[in-house]
Structure formats: C-alpha cells, structure tokens
Amino acid sequence: MATHRLPVAIRAPFEARTWREFGHLVLGLPLSCVYFALSLAMVSAGAGLLITFLGIPVLAAGLAMCRGFGAVERARARGLLGLDVSAPLPVRGRTGGAMSWMGAMLKSGASWRHLLYAILHMPWAVFAFSVSVAFWVYGWALFTYPLWQWIFPMYAGQDGLQLYGDGTHRFYLDSPFEIAVTSGVGLLFVLAGPWIIRALTAVDRLMVRGLLGPSRLATRVTELESDRGVVVDTAAADLRRIERDLHDGAQARLVALAMDLGLAKEKLSEDPKAAARMVEEAHGEVKTALRELRDLARGIHPAVLTDRGLDAALSAVASRCAVPVSVEVDLPARPAPAIEGIAYFTVSELLQNVSKHAQARRAWVEVWRAGDRMMLQVRDDGRGGADVAAGSGLAGLTERLDAVDGILAVDSPPGGPTTVTAELPWR
C-alpha cells in the first residue's frame, strides 16, 4: 500500500478522483436536461395518445429510450465514479412479436425506474452543478488571486478585484494584506471543495444504484440460480471424488485381497505355511481397506456427527490433526442437519490445510452462535500467506458456503498467524 506524506485534506484537491467526480457533476447537467426533455415529451405524448392505439407504442418507445439513457448513465458512473452497476435484465416478450415486446416493456419495473431517474435527476443535477462549480471555480480563482491580480490595474483600469461598490464608494482588494486574506479564503474553499463534491456524487451513486440497476428480487434470483449451479457442481465433484477414492483405494485392495485368498486356497494343501502367510497378509489388507472406508465415511458424514453433534465430531477431527488443536463449541442447540454437515466439512478442510501447509505448532477451533448465524473460526500460529484468490481449497470452501448464504473471511498475513472465519445461517 502506498504511503503519502501529505495529509488527505491537502491531497484531495489534486487527486484524480476529485477531478473525475467534478467532471461527472458538470457533465450531468446538460445530459440530465436532454434526458428530462425527451423522456417527459415521449411519455406525455404516449399518455395523451392512450385513447388511441398510437399511445401504446409511443409510451413503450419512450420507456425504451429511458433504458438507453440508463445505459449511458451506468457507463458514465463506471468511468468517472468507479461505480459498477449491472444492467437490468433485457425486456423480452413471450412470443417475440412487437405487441408482446411493448406489453413486456410497459410491465417492466426497471423501465419505469429509468423514467423516474430521468425525471428526478434533472433538479438534482441543477443543484449539484451550481454548488460544485461555485465552490470549485471560486475557490481556485480566489486562491490564485495573487497570481492574476495584476490584470486589473493593467487592463481593467482599477486597483484590484472589486468587493463592494456603489455610486460614491468602491472597495478593491489591492493591498498585500487583502490579497493574502483573499487567497486564504480561496484556500478554504479549495480544501472544502473535494468533500462537497464527494457528498454530491454520493447522492448520484445512490440514484444510479437504486434506480438504474436490477431490482433486489432480480438480483436475488440471479444469486440463487448461481448458487444452485454451485451446489450441483459441488455435489457432482463430491460424487466423482467418492467414486475415485473407492475405485483407487478400497476397491483395488478388495480385488487384491480376493486374488490373495484364491492363491492361499490353492496352496493350502501343498504348502500350508505359505498359505498361512498369505492369509495373514490378506488380513492386513482387510484392516487397511476398512480404515480407508472408515476415513471415506468420515469425509462424507461421520456417524458421530449424527449421533452426538458438532462438538464430538470436531473433537474427533482435531484428534487426527498433525498439530495440537483446541476445540471450543458453544451452541445452545443443534443447527439444521445440512448446516451442521457443512460446518463439519469446513472445519475438516481447514484443519487439513493446517496439517499440510501451515507449518504451525498449534491450532484453535471455536464455534458459537450469533443471532441467527453460526460462526466458525479456525486459527493457527503457522507461516500464513493463505489466499482465497490463489485457486486453493479455500476458493472451493468459499463457493460451498456462498451456496447457503454463508461467508468465508481469511486473514493470513505473510509470517502468520492465520485466522479463517466462516459464517453460516443457523436455519
């Protein structure tokens, strides 16, 4: 992160952000005049012609035009304000015909919000333009007054900037003290200008985000569709992992075991000692296969989680970790089974990361309830440097939690320690 020697109040008038936001406010006035005039004319004409058939297409065309204005405003906000607002869903009729499209346009809430923006933004743009230009232009003009004060006696025939004048008396800012005071007042305006500009653009951001973006319902539907896809992909990946583990692990051992027992059966009469040795080896393979099946079952959903809950299940996971782990579970009751399973899987994966990558000496697991959310926190004193964006298992955990409206936050500076906090819905 870059460090600055100058305070932010002094840097603000010269920052690119201030000038971009000022440009946004200045450009907003002529554009809002165009939006207001065209949208109001089209919608008024359409509403007046509703008694005839022509009113419907005119009104629909006016709303489509307002959506075009919204696209321009979103692009302007993205370029000058750094605000990225998604476009609402396009309007599509059921049949694809002109009448179907016009009906869909008139029923679209997003279209009417765009019209509302075109109407409301006009008076706000006038106010924002006037205030921002007055503070910014007058501030810089007064602040730099010592640099251009010589223009008055040389070209205007007066001593300086006229502060007051009537038929008999005039007061000019021409003495060194008056020039210095004028420059000081201008400096105050210059220093206050960026914050006034940012306050004005904050209202623009609210209007763009609230009126020109997709509705909350549409955004929620999109999120749920994305989460459903993540759940399906995760389930498919889990099934592939289980099939691979069974095929490469327990199944292969059981096949080898069957072959060894067949050979032992053939040697039983010819060489009893060799047969006994082969049976003993097969017995060891059976134990190994059972252990692999037990580990696989634990990874899916262990019986201890179903029977005794999250506290006992996480304690069992902690006992198998490569470093000492302290587990503290403070839950007033058991959460929903699906949430309980995700919490178990999350802690298991995080403790595996601690064992494999953290180079830690100790780890801590804490689980508690906060309102209608369940909180998980796994800490270790390892080397740190964990990053969700690095494409590791943390990215998969983030997607899995996001599918149930959960959150995963990772705090892992280089050198450690690492703290991973997960938040899950209680129900």
C-alpha positions as CSV (number, residue, x, y, z in Angstrom):
1,M,0.0,0.0,0.0
2,A,1.4,3.4,-1.0
3,T,2.1,5.8,1.8
4,H,1.7,9.6,1.5
5,R,3.5,12.3,3.4
6,L,0.8,14.9,2.9
7,P,-2.5,14.7,4.8
8,V,-5.5,13.6,2.8
9,A,-7.1,17.1,3.2
10,I,-4.3,18.6,1.3
11,R,-4.0,15.9,-1.3
12,A,-7.7,15.8,-2.0
13,P,-7.9,18.9,-4.3
14,F,-5.2,17.5,-6.5
15,E,-6.4,13.8,-6.7
16,A,-7.7,12.4,-9.9
17,R,-10.7,11.2,-8.1
18,T,-11.8,14.7,-7.2
19,W,-11.5,15.9,-10.8
20,R,-13.3,12.9,-12.2
21,E,-16.2,13.4,-9.8
22,F,-16.3,17.1,-10.6
23,G,-16.4,16.3,-14.3
24,H,-19.3,13.9,-13.5
25,L,-21.3,16.7,-11.9
26,V,-20.5,19.2,-14.6
27,L,-21.4,16.8,-17.4
28,G,-24.5,15.7,-15.5
29,L,-26.4,19.0,-16.1
30,P,-26.5,19.0,-19.9
31,L,-27.2,15.3,-20.1
32,S,-30.0,15.5,-17.5
33,C,-31.6,18.3,-19.5
34,V,-31.7,16.1,-22.5
35,Y,-33.0,13.1,-20.5
36,F,-35.7,15.2,-18.9
37,A,-36.9,16.9,-22.0
38,L,-37.0,13.8,-24.2
39,S,-38.4,11.4,-21.7
40,L,-41.1,13.7,-20.5
41,A,-42.1,14.6,-24.0
42,M,-42.3,10.9,-25.1
43,V,-44.1,9.7,-22.0
44,S,-46.5,12.7,-22.1
45,A,-47.3,12.1,-25.8
46,G,-47.8,8.4,-25.2
47,A,-50.1,9.0,-22.2
48,G,-52.1,11.5,-24.2
49,L,-52.4,9.1,-27.1
50,L,-53.5,6.2,-25.0
51,I,-57.1,6.8,-26.1
52,T,-55.9,5.6,-29.5
53,F,-53.7,2.7,-30.5
54,L,-50.7,5.0,-31.1
55,G,-50.3,5.7,-27.4
56,I,-49.0,2.2,-26.5
57,P,-46.1,2.1,-29.0
58,V,-45.1,5.7,-28.2
59,L,-45.1,5.0,-24.5
60,A,-43.2,1.8,-25.0
61,A,-40.6,3.6,-27.2
62,G,-40.3,6.3,-24.5
63,L,-39.5,3.7,-21.9
64,A,-37.0,2.0,-24.2
65,M,-35.4,5.4,-24.7
66,C,-35.1,5.9,-21.0
67,R,-33.4,2.5,-20.7
68,G,-30.9,3.7,-23.2
69,F,-30.3,6.8,-21.1
70,G,-29.7,4.5,-18.2
71,A,-27.1,2.6,-20.1
72,V,-25.3,5.9,-20.7
73,E,-25.5,6.8,-17.1
74,R,-24.2,3.5,-15.9
75,A,-21.2,3.8,-18.3
76,R,-20.6,7.4,-17.0
77,A,-20.8,6.3,-13.4
78,R,-18.4,3.4,-14.2
79,G,-15.9,5.6,-15.9
80,L,-16.0,8.7,-13.6
81,L,-17.2,7.4,-10.2
82,G,-15.8,3.9,-10.3
83,L,-19.3,2.5,-9.7
84,D,-20.1,-0.7,-11.5
85,V,-23.8,-1.3,-11.6
86,S,-25.2,-4.3,-13.5
87,A,-27.7,-3.6,-16.2
88,P,-31.2,-4.9,-15.6
89,L,-32.5,-7.9,-17.5
90,P,-33.4,-7.1,-21.1
91,V,-37.1,-6.9,-22.0
92,R,-38.3,-9.9,-23.9
93,G,-41.8,-10.6,-25.0
94,R,-43.3,-14.1,-24.7
95,T,-43.9,-14.5,-28.4
96,G,-41.2,-12.3,-29.8
97,G,-43.6,-10.1,-31.6
98,A,-43.9,-6.3,-31.5
99,M,-47.1,-6.3,-29.4
100,S,-45.6,-8.8,-26.9
101,W,-42.4,-6.6,-26.6
102,M,-44.5,-3.5,-26.0
103,G,-46.5,-5.2,-23.3
104,A,-43.4,-6.5,-21.6
105,M,-41.8,-3.0,-21.7
106,L,-44.9,-1.5,-20.1
107,K,-44.9,-4.1,-17.4
108,S,-41.2,-3.9,-16.7
109,G,-40.5,-2.2,-13.3
110,A,-36.9,-1.4,-14.4
111,S,-38.2,0.6,-17.3
112,W,-40.3,2.8,-15.1
113,R,-37.4,3.2,-12.7
114,H,-35.3,4.5,-15.6
115,L,-38.1,7.0,-16.4
116,L,-38.1,8.1,-12.7
117,Y,-34.4,8.6,-12.8
118,A,-34.6,10.8,-15.9
119,I,-37.2,13.0,-14.2
120,L,-35.7,13.2,-10.7
121,H,-32.1,13.7,-11.8
122,M,-32.9,17.0,-13.6
123,P,-33.5,19.1,-10.4
124,W,-30.7,17.4,-8.6
125,A,-28.2,17.9,-11.4
126,V,-29.1,21.7,-11.4
127,F,-28.4,21.9,-7.7
128,A,-25.2,19.7,-7.8
129,F,-23.8,21.6,-10.8
130,S,-24.4,25.0,-9.2
131,V,-22.9,24.1,-5.8
132,S,-19.9,22.2,-7.2
133,V,-19.0,24.8,-9.8
134,A,-19.4,27.7,-7.4
135,F,-17.2,26.1,-4.8
136,W,-14.6,24.8,-7.2
137,V,-14.2,27.7,-9.6
138,Y,-14.5,30.5,-6.9
139,G,-12.1,28.6,-4.7
140,W,-9.4,28.2,-7.2
141,A,-9.9,31.7,-8.5
142,L,-9.6,33.3,-5.1
143,F,-6.7,31.0,-4.1
144,T,-4.7,32.0,-7.1
145,Y,-5.7,35.7,-6.9
146,P,-2.1,36.8,-6.1
147,L,-1.0,35.4,-9.5
148,W,-3.5,37.2,-11.6
149,Q,-4.3,40.4,-9.6
150,W,-2.0,42.4,-11.9
151,I,-4.6,42.1,-14.7
152,F,-6.9,44.7,-13.0
153,P,-4.6,47.7,-13.0
154,M,-3.0,46.8,-16.3
155,Y,-6.1,46.0,-18.4
156,A,-9.2,46.9,-16.4
157,G,-8.2,50.3,-15.1
158,Q,-8.9,49.5,-11.4
159,D,-6.7,48.6,-8.5
160,G,-7.9,45.1,-8.0
161,L,-10.9,42.8,-7.5
162,Q,-13.9,44.9,-6.5
163,L,-15.5,43.6,-3.3
164,Y,-18.1,46.5,-2.9
165,G,-19.2,49.4,-4.9
166,D,-22.0,52.0,-5.3
167,G,-22.3,55.4,-6.8
168,T,-19.8,57.1,-4.5
169,H,-17.8,54.3,-2.8
170,R,-15.8,51.4,-4.1
171,F,-13.7,48.8,-2.2
172,Y,-11.0,46.9,-4.0
173,L,-8.8,44.0,-2.8
174,D,-5.5,45.5,-3.7
175,S,-3.3,45.8,-0.6
176,P,-0.9,42.9,0.2
177,F,-2.9,42.0,3.3
178,E,-6.2,42.0,1.4
179,I,-4.7,39.9,-1.3
180,A,-3.3,37.4,1.3
181,V,-6.7,37.2,3.0
182,T,-8.5,36.6,-0.3
183,S,-6.0,33.8,-1.1
184,G,-6.6,32.3,2.3
185,V,-10.4,32.3,1.9
186,G,-9.9,30.7,-1.5
187,L,-7.7,28.0,0.1
188,L,-10.5,27.2,2.5
189,F,-12.9,26.8,-0.5
190,V,-10.4,24.6,-2.3
191,L,-9.9,22.4,0.7
192,A,-13.6,22.1,1.3
193,G,-14.5,21.6,-2.4
194,P,-13.5,17.9,-2.7
195,W,-15.6,16.9,0.2
196,I,-18.6,18.8,-1.0
197,I,-18.1,17.2,-4.4
198,R,-17.9,13.7,-2.9
199,A,-21.0,14.3,-0.9
200,L,-22.9,15.4,-4.1
201,T,-21.6,12.4,-6.0
202,A,-22.7,10.1,-3.2
203,V,-26.3,11.0,-4.0
204,D,-25.6,10.3,-7.7
205,R,-24.3,6.9,-6.7
206,L,-27.4,6.2,-4.7
207,M,-29.6,7.2,-7.6
208,V,-27.7,5.1,-10.1
209,R,-27.5,2.1,-7.9
210,G,-31.1,2.3,-6.8
211,L,-32.9,3.3,-10.0
212,L,-30.7,2.1,-12.9
213,G,-29.7,-1.4,-11.7
214,P,-31.6,-4.6,-11.4
215,S,-34.2,-4.9,-8.7
216,R,-33.4,-6.7,-5.5
217,L,-35.7,-9.5,-6.5
218,A,-34.0,-10.0,-9.8
219,T,-30.6,-9.8,-8.1
220,R,-31.7,-12.4,-5.6
221,V,-33.0,-14.7,-8.3
222,T,-29.7,-14.4,-10.2
223,E,-27.8,-15.2,-7.0
224,L,-30.0,-18.2,-6.3
225,E,-29.5,-19.5,-9.8
226,S,-25.8,-19.1,-9.4
227,D,-25.8,-20.8,-6.0
228,R,-27.9,-23.7,-7.4
229,G,-25.3,-24.2,-10.1
230,V,-22.5,-24.2,-7.5
231,V,-24.5,-26.8,-5.4
232,V,-25.0,-29.1,-8.4
233,D,-21.3,-28.8,-9.4
234,T,-20.2,-29.4,-5.8
235,A,-22.4,-32.5,-5.5
236,A,-21.1,-33.8,-8.8
237,A,-17.5,-33.2,-7.7
238,D,-18.1,-35.0,-4.4
239,L,-19.6,-38.0,-6.2
240,R,-16.6,-38.1,-8.5
241,R,-14.3,-37.9,-5.5
242,I,-16.1,-40.7,-3.7
243,E,-16.1,-42.9,-6.8
244,R,-12.4,-42.3,-7.4
245,D,-11.5,-43.0,-3.8
246,L,-13.5,-46.2,-3.8
247,H,-12.1,-47.3,-7.2
248,D,-8.4,-46.5,-6.4
249,G,-8.5,-47.3,-2.7
250,A,-10.8,-49.8,-1.1
251,Q,-12.0,-51.5,-4.3
252,A,-8.4,-52.1,-5.5
253,R,-7.5,-53.5,-2.1
254,L,-10.5,-55.8,-2.1
255,V,-9.7,-57.1,-5.6
256,A,-6.1,-57.8,-4.5
257,L,-7.5,-59.4,-1.3
258,A,-9.7,-61.8,-3.3
259,M,-6.8,-62.8,-5.5
260,D,-4.5,-63.4,-2.5
261,L,-7.2,-65.6,-0.8
262,G,-7.6,-67.5,-4.0
263,L,-3.9,-68.2,-4.2
264,A,-3.9,-69.1,-0.5
265,K,-6.7,-71.6,-1.1
266,E,-4.7,-73.3,-3.8
267,K,-1.6,-73.5,-1.7
268,L,-3.4,-74.7,1.4
269,S,-2.9,-78.4,0.7
270,E,0.6,-78.1,-0.9
271,D,2.3,-75.5,1.3
272,P,0.3,-74.7,4.5
273,K,2.9,-72.3,5.8
274,A,2.9,-70.2,2.6
275,A,-0.9,-70.3,2.7
276,A,-0.9,-69.1,6.3
277,R,1.5,-66.3,5.5
278,M,-0.8,-65.2,2.5
279,V,-3.8,-65.3,4.8
280,E,-2.0,-63.1,7.3
281,E,-1.1,-60.6,4.6
282,A,-4.7,-60.6,3.4
283,H,-5.8,-59.9,7.0
284,G,-3.7,-56.8,6.9
285,E,-5.2,-55.7,3.6
286,V,-8.7,-56.1,5.1
287,K,-7.7,-53.8,8.0
288,T,-6.3,-51.2,5.6
289,A,-9.4,-51.4,3.4
290,L,-11.6,-51.0,6.4
291,R,-9.6,-48.0,7.6
292,E,-9.9,-46.4,4.1
293,L,-13.7,-47.0,4.1
294,R,-13.9,-45.5,7.6
295,D,-12.0,-42.4,6.5
296,L,-14.1,-42.0,3.4
297,A,-17.3,-42.3,5.5
298,R,-15.9,-39.7,7.9
299,G,-15.3,-37.3,5.0
300,I,-18.9,-37.7,3.8
301,H,-20.9,-37.5,7.0
302,P,-19.5,-39.3,10.1
303,A,-21.8,-41.2,12.4
304,V,-20.5,-39.3,15.4
305,L,-21.9,-36.1,13.9
306,T,-25.3,-37.6,13.5
307,D,-25.3,-39.2,17.0
308,R,-23.5,-36.7,19.2
309,G,-23.4,-33.4,17.3
310,L,-20.8,-31.0,16.2
311,D,-18.8,-30.8,19.4
312,A,-17.9,-34.5,19.4
313,A,-17.4,-34.6,15.6
314,L,-15.0,-31.7,15.6
315,S,-13.1,-33.1,18.6
316,A,-12.6,-36.3,16.6
317,V,-11.3,-34.3,13.6
318,A,-9.0,-32.3,15.9
319,S,-7.5,-35.5,17.3
320,R,-6.4,-36.6,13.9
321,C,-4.7,-33.3,13.1
322,A,-0.9,-33.2,12.8
323,V,-0.7,-30.4,15.4
324,P,-2.5,-30.0,18.8
325,V,-5.9,-28.4,18.3
326,S,-8.1,-26.8,21.0
327,V,-11.8,-27.1,20.2
328,E,-14.5,-25.0,21.9
329,V,-18.1,-25.3,20.8
330,D,-20.7,-23.1,22.4
331,L,-24.1,-23.7,20.8
332,P,-27.4,-23.6,22.6
333,A,-28.8,-26.3,20.3
334,R,-28.0,-28.2,17.2
335,P,-28.4,-26.3,13.9
336,A,-30.1,-27.7,10.8
337,P,-28.5,-31.0,9.7
338,A,-27.4,-29.6,6.4
339,I,-25.7,-26.6,8.1
340,E,-24.2,-28.9,10.6
341,G,-22.7,-31.0,7.8
342,I,-21.3,-28.0,6.0
343,A,-19.8,-26.7,9.3
344,Y,-18.1,-30.1,9.9
345,F,-16.8,-30.2,6.3
346,T,-15.5,-26.6,6.6
347,V,-13.6,-27.2,9.8
348,S,-12.2,-30.6,8.5
349,E,-10.9,-28.9,5.3
350,L,-9.3,-26.0,7.3
351,L,-7.6,-28.4,9.7
352,Q,-6.3,-30.4,6.8
353,N,-4.8,-27.2,5.4
354,V,-3.2,-26.5,8.8
355,S,-1.7,-30.0,8.8
356,K,-0.4,-29.8,5.2
357,H,0.6,-26.2,4.6
358,A,0.6,-24.0,7.7
359,Q,3.8,-25.4,9.4
360,A,2.0,-24.5,12.7
361,R,2.7,-25.6,16.2
362,R,-0.9,-25.2,17.5
363,A,-4.4,-24.5,16.2
364,W,-7.7,-23.4,17.7
365,V,-11.3,-24.1,16.7
366,E,-14.2,-22.0,18.0
367,V,-17.9,-22.4,17.2
368,W,-20.6,-20.2,18.5
369,R,-24.0,-18.7,17.6
370,A,-24.5,-15.0,17.0
371,G,-28.2,-14.2,16.4
372,D,-29.5,-16.2,13.5
373,R,-25.9,-17.1,12.3
374,M,-23.5,-19.8,13.3
375,M,-19.8,-18.6,13.5
376,L,-16.8,-20.8,12.9
377,Q,-13.2,-19.7,13.5
378,V,-10.1,-21.7,12.9
379,R,-6.7,-20.1,14.0
380,D,-3.2,-21.3,13.8
381,D,0.3,-19.9,14.5
382,G,1.8,-21.0,11.2
383,R,3.6,-19.2,8.4
384,G,0.4,-17.5,7.0
385,G,0.1,-16.5,3.4
386,A,-3.2,-18.2,2.7
387,D,-5.1,-16.6,-0.1
388,V,-8.6,-17.4,-1.4
389,A,-7.7,-15.9,-4.8
390,A,-4.8,-18.3,-5.3
391,G,-7.2,-21.0,-6.5
392,S,-6.6,-23.3,-3.5
393,G,-9.1,-25.3,-1.5
394,L,-10.2,-22.0,0.2
395,A,-11.9,-21.0,-3.1
396,G,-13.9,-24.2,-3.1
397,L,-14.9,-23.6,0.5
398,T,-16.0,-20.1,-0.3
399,E,-18.2,-21.3,-3.1
400,R,-19.7,-24.0,-0.9
401,L,-20.5,-21.5,1.9
402,D,-21.9,-19.0,-0.6
403,A,-24.4,-21.6,-1.9
404,V,-26.1,-21.4,1.5
405,D,-25.7,-17.6,2.1
406,G,-22.5,-18.2,4.1
407,I,-19.4,-16.1,4.2
408,L,-15.7,-17.1,4.4
409,A,-13.2,-14.5,5.6
410,V,-9.4,-15.2,5.6
411,D,-6.9,-13.1,7.5
412,S,-3.4,-14.6,6.8
413,P,-0.6,-12.1,6.5
414,P,2.8,-13.5,5.5
415,G,4.5,-14.8,8.5
416,G,1.2,-15.6,10.2
417,P,-0.9,-16.1,12.2
418,T,-3.8,-17.3,10.1
419,T,-7.4,-16.7,11.1
420,V,-10.2,-18.1,9.0
421,T,-13.8,-17.1,10.0
422,A,-16.8,-18.7,8.5
423,E,-20.4,-17.5,8.9
424,L,-23.4,-19.8,8.2
425,P,-27.1,-19.4,8.6
426,W,-28.5,-21.1,11.7
427,R,-31.5,-22.5,9.7
